[in-house]
């Protein structure tokens, strides 16, 4: 189980920057001043990227700790904290 946690940690470290890159590239492709749909509005893209960037940073931090093995032994009671 601990190896699975480490593999998922590495997966989170890789996926988080890819998601942000995909969002930014999607914003670059879809923003159009002459477009009439909501997807063409730059304000919506700024809001989406602003919300998901801290989430992606948190995934990288979580993945780093999982990859280092910080979650190998989880406390079973409050006395172990």
Secondary structure as the mmCIF struct_conf table of DSSP 4:
data_model
#
loop_
_struct_conf.conf_type_id
_struct_conf.id
_struct_conf.beg_label_comp_id
_struct_conf.beg_label_asym_id
_struct_conf.beg_label_seq_id
_struct_conf.end_label_comp_id
_struct_conf.end_label_asym_id
_struct_conf.end_label_seq_id
HELX_RH_AL_P HELX_RH_AL_P1 UNK A 2 UNK A 30
TURN_TY1_P TURN_TY1_P1 UNK A 33 UNK A 34
BEND BEND1 UNK A 37 UNK A 37
HELX_RH_3T_P HELX_RH_3T_P1 UNK A 38 UNK A 40
HELX_RH_AL_P HELX_RH_AL_P2 UNK A 42 UNK A 68
TURN_TY1_P TURN_TY1_P2 UNK A 69 UNK A 71
BEND BEND2 UNK A 72 UNK A 73
BEND BEND3 UNK A 76 UNK A 77
HELX_RH_3T_P HELX_RH_3T_P2 UNK A 78 UNK A 80
#
